[in-house]
Structure formats: structure tokens, C-alpha cells
Amino acid sequence: MKIAVVGATGLVGREMLTVLSERGFGDAEVIAAASPKSVGKEIDFAGRRLTVTSVDDAIAQRPQYAIFSAGAAASREYAPRFAAVGTTVIDNSSAWRKDPDIPLVVPEININAVKGSDRIIANPNCSTIQMVLAISALQREYGIRRLVIATYQSITGTGIKAVRQLEAEEQGITPTERAYANPIHRNLFPHGGDFQPDGYTTEEQKLVDETRKIFGDPSIQITATVVRVPVVGGHSEAVNVELRRDYDLDEVRRLIAKTPGVIFYDDPAANKYPMPILSHHRDEVWVGRLRRDFSQHNSLNLWVVADNIRKGAATNAIQIMEELIGDR
């Protein structure tokens, strides 16, 4: 097995290497590829040191799989070149998510969207992954009419520059490089991605487009607000779900609790509910604060938390690869 990790020196790329090692790929031939400025550096993997190579060199080695976390521009340039030599690409950027010919996959939900001839597969946005997994059983059993979402997203979703900005601000130091125009220490702001002409951000639009595509249901009405918070352990989401018919709350609880990859953690009387401090370095999606919405028919509220670098990016991509290895 030969696997390339493209963007291996970044925050998500390093986590991909960690997850590969944890999930039994420590003996695989792993190619760590990155931008020219990182070529020649060494990086840890499964108790050994890998020398970072160029993406061109990685393509020349014809790996069976290439897992990308190098940004949309790099994915658009290099993913087709990997595919042309027979490599299956699993891409973590936004480059291919809207393409109707590219499957957008959360393996617990829609791995069957991948056909044998597919050579590029898109990994959804982190905030989308955790939400759709949490509510996937509700879509299957009841159908979802509408979603109202507020996300509270970790700075790690922006990358290492955001982490360094927070660390500098915590120490009272002016950051040498800023990921955000506004301070993030002891602050939050309703800004994730770029603002669109309609007033929504690109991060908010992803929740709309990607949820519909993963569920295969363009009729779901979705509105979202993305908030960036000074947290490193994962993304949190308040989700209001309007179902297509009435429900039994205990049955909803059972459905969510038995969803693969989900931890149902809901005992408010004992102060037990999902928090980023619980999800950090974990692969599961945590769900709690489940309750009926008395203001709207067939509606309920829940709270969803997951490590955006793990299940929201690295783990989901490697789970896709695991499923494909099993099928091929």
C-alpha cells in the first residue's frame, strides 16, 4: 500500500499522518508531500522520519491513494494529475465539493455515492460532517424539512496562523501575522470564510449546499450563522431541526444514540453535555441537549460537538479510504 499525504506539514496534514498510524497504516509506504518551501524537511510518522517531497515527485511514484489537505488551488492543479496516473484522490478542500460529478462523502451516510470509476472524492467541510452525521438517522426515519444552524467554530479550522494569533494575544503580544482582522482572545465574531453579496459567508453557504448534496435532498431548507470562537478542541453547533412528521422524543434519542460514530451524551441535570474539551483528539461526534421545540410543529433542538481536525477532516478522509480498500 502506497499512500501520499499532500499538505503533510500543515495542521490537518500532520493529523492525517497521526490517524493513518493509529488506524493500522503504520507499515504502509507513506509519501509526505508539500509545497516547495517544505521539501527536504523531515516529519514524524509511525516511529520513523519521512522526508518531505514535492507533489510532482509524489505523482511520479503513482500511489494508490492521495489524501489532500493543501487548499483548493493546489487540489484543482494536482488532483487531476494524480487521477490521470490511476491514483484515487480524497480531497479535503472546497475545490470539488459542488461538482455534480464528484461524490461528497461521509462514509457512515453515503459511501455508496462512490462508483468504481471515481478517482476524485470530496471530503465535506468540517462543520457539515459533524452535523449531517448527528442528524442522519432523523433524515432517514422522518425526513428533514428545515434546519436552522448556529456554529461556534474552533480557530483550528482556520489553520496554524490562527492558533498563533490566539497564543500571541493571550500573552499580550501583537501577532506578527494575523489570521483574523479582529482579536480572537476573549472575543468571538460572526465571520467564517468570505462574505458573499447576499450577506452570508462561504462557510455558511457550505452548510446549505453540502448538506443537500450528502443527503441527496435539494428540498431541505437551511439557514446558518457561523461564529468563530477562541477554542481549540473542536466545533460546536446549535441545530434546530424541523422534521416532515411528528416524532417521539425517546425514539429520536434511540436513533441518535445508535448512529455509528456518534456519542449521545445528554444528562443536563448532572452537567453532562457535549463540549469541545471532550471531543478534542476524539473521532466521534458528540450529541446532547436534545429537546422538543415547542414553538414549531415537528421540531427539536440539539447540540453537536466534534473535533474539526479529526472527524471534521483527517479521520473522515481516511475512513473513506478504508471503505474503498474494503470494496476494491
N, C-alpha and C positions, 0 to 999 in steps of 0.2 A: 504494500500500500504506500503510495506516494502522494502526499498532501502539501499543497502550497498554502501558506497564510500570507495574504497580500495586505500590507499595512501592519506588519508584525510588531513594529516598535511603538505603535500607538496604544492608547488606553484600552480599547476594545481588542486590538490585535494581540496584545500581551495576555489578555484574559482568554482569548481563543486558544492560545498555546496552553494555558493552565487547564482549561476544560478538556482539551484533547488528551492531555496527560492523565487527568482524573478519570476519563471515560474509556480508558483502555487502549489509547493510541500512542502510548509512550515508546513503543518499539517501531512505530511507522517511520518511514523516511519523510521527514518534515522539512520543507523548504521555507525559510523565513525570508520574505521579500518585502522591500520597502523602497522609498524614494532614493534618488541618487545620494542625497546627503547622509543617509543612514547605511549605505553599502559599506561592508567591511567591519561594521560593529558586530559585537557578539551579544547574544541574548540567551537566557536560560530556557531550557526545555527538558523536562523529564530527567533531571540529573545530569544533563550534558549541556555543552555550549554549542549554539548554532551560529554560524557566520551569516550575517545578513547579505543577501544577494539582490541583484536588480530584478525588476519584473521581467525584463526581456530574457534574462538567464533562466528564470523560473518557467517561462513559457517553453523555452528550448528543452527543458527536462520533461515535458509532457506528463505532468502529474495527473492522476485520475480525478482528483478534486482540487479546486482552488476556492478558498474561503476568503472573501474580500471584506476589508474594513479600511478602505483607503479614500473614501469620498466619491461623490457622484462623477466628477470629471475623470478620475482615474478608472472608475468602473466602465464608463462609456468607452474609454480608449482601449482598455486591456481585456475586459471580459470577452468581447467577440473574438479576440485573438487567441485566448485560451480555448474557447469553444471550437475554434477552427482546427485545433490540433487534437480534439477529442476529449478535452477536459470538461468536467461538469463544474460550473461556477455557481457558488452560493454567495449572493451579494448582499451586504448589509447596508448599502447606501440607498438613496431615493431614486437612483438612476432608472431602474426598470420597474418600479412598483406599479406605475399606471399603465404600463404597456399591456394591452389586452392579450398579447401572445406569450407573455411571461407569467408563469404561476407565482402567486404571492402566498406564502405558506406558513402556517402554524401547524406543525406536524400532528398534534393531537386533534386538530379540527379537519384539515383538508389536504393531507398528504396525497390523496388520490387526484388532486389537481395536477400533479406532476406526471407527465407522459414519458415513455421511454426515450423519445427523441429529444426531449428538452435538455439543453445544455447550459442555459442560464436560468437560475431560480432566484427570486427576490425574497429577502428576509424583511418582514414588515418593520415599521417604526416601533420603538420600544414601548411607547405608551399604548399603541394599538394592540400589541401582542398580549400584554397582561390583561387588558380589558376584554378582548374577544374570548380569551381562554376562560375567564371568570364567568362570562355570560353565555358561553357556547351551548350549554345544556338548556338554557331558557329559550334560546333561538330554536333549538331542535324540538323542544316539547310544546312550547306555547306560540312561538313566533314573536318577533320584536317589531313593534310599530315605531317607537321613537326612543332616542337616547339623548339625555342632557348630561354633559360631562364637564367636570372641572378637574383639571390635573394640577398636581403640585410636584413639579419635576426637579429631580436632583441636578446639581451642577455638573455631575459627571457625564450627563447627556450631551453637554457642550464640548467636553474634552479636557485635556490636561491644562490648557491655558486657563480655564475657568476654575479648576482646583487651585492653581497657583494664585489666581486673583483673590479667591476667598482666603487662602492661607496668609497672603500679604496683608489683607485688610484686617484679619484677626489680630495681627501683630502691630497694627497701626502704621503699616508701611504702604506707601503709594506703589501700586503694582507697576512693574516695568512694562508689562504687556497686559492689556485688558481684553477679556472675552466679552464683557458686557459694558455698555455705556454708563450704567448706573451701578452703585455699590450693591453687593450681594450680602455682605456680612450684616447681620441684624436687620435684614431687609428682604423683600420679595417684590417681584414685579410681574405684571400680566403680559409677558413678552417671551415667546418661544419661537424661534425661526424668524422669518421676514414678514413684514406686514404686506398684505395684498391690497389692491384697490378697494375691495369691499369691506375693509376694516378688520378682517380675520387674518390670522397669521398662517404661515405654511405648516407649522406644527398642528394647528387646529384643523386645517384642511385635510391633513393626513388621516386624522381620526375619522373623518367623514368618508373619504374615498377608499381607504384601505379596509375599513370595517365592512362596507358594502361588498367589496371585491372578495374578501375572505369568506364571508357568509353567502356569497352569490345572490344577494338580495338588494338590488338598487332602490327598492321602495322604502327602506328604513330611513326615517327622518332623524337627522343627527345634528346637534349643535354643541359646540365645545368652547371652553376658555382654558388656555394654558397659562400656568403660573410657574415661574422659576423660583425655587426656594433654596436656602443655604443648607442643603442636606447632601450627604454623600452615599447613603445606604440604599437608595432606590427611589422610584417614583411612587406617588400616592395619587389615587383618583377617587373622587366622589361621583358616583354614577347613578342617575335616575333612569329607570327602565320602564317604559310603557309596553306591556305585552298585548297581544292581539285578543286574548281572552282572559277571564279571571283565573286566579290561581289559588292554591292552598299554600300558605307560607311554610308549613312544615315540609311539604313536598319540594318546594323550592330549595329549602335548606338541605334536604337529602340529595337533590340533584347536584347542587354545587359541591357538596362535601365529597361526592364520589367521582367528580371530574378528575381524570388523570392530570397530575401536575399542579393540583390546587390543594392548599391547606385552608380548611374552613376554621377560622379562629374567632369565635364570636361569643364572648361572655362579658358583656359590659359591666355587670354587677361586680365582677372580680377584676375590673380594669383590664380585661383581655380583649384586644382588638389589634388588627394589623398595624404595624409601624415599620418604617424603614430600618430601624435598628434591629428588627427581627429578620428582615429579608436580606440584609447585607451578606454577600457571599453565599447566598442560597439560590437554588434553581427554581423553587416553587413560587407560584402566585398565591398570595395570602388574601383571603376574603373575609370580611366581617361587617359589623354594624348593619346587618340585614334587617329591614323593617318595611312594613307596608306604608305606601304614600297615600294618606287619607285625603289628599287634595285632588286626586285624579284617579279615575277608574283604571283598574288593571295595572296599577303602577307600584313600584317598590324602589327603595334606595339601598345601595350597598357601597362598601368602601374596599378598594382594591389596592394592594401594595406588592411591588416586586422589585428585585434588583435589576435595574435597567441595563447594566453591563453584562449580567449573566443571562437570565431568561429573555431579557429585552434585546439581546444582541448575540453574544457569543454562544450561549447554550442553545438557543433556538436554531442557529445556523448549523451547529454540529449535530443536533438531533435530526435535522433534515438529512444531513449526510448519512447518519446511521440508518435512517429508514431506507434511503436509496441503496446503501450497501446491502441491506437485507433483501431488497427486491431484485437486485441485479446479479 
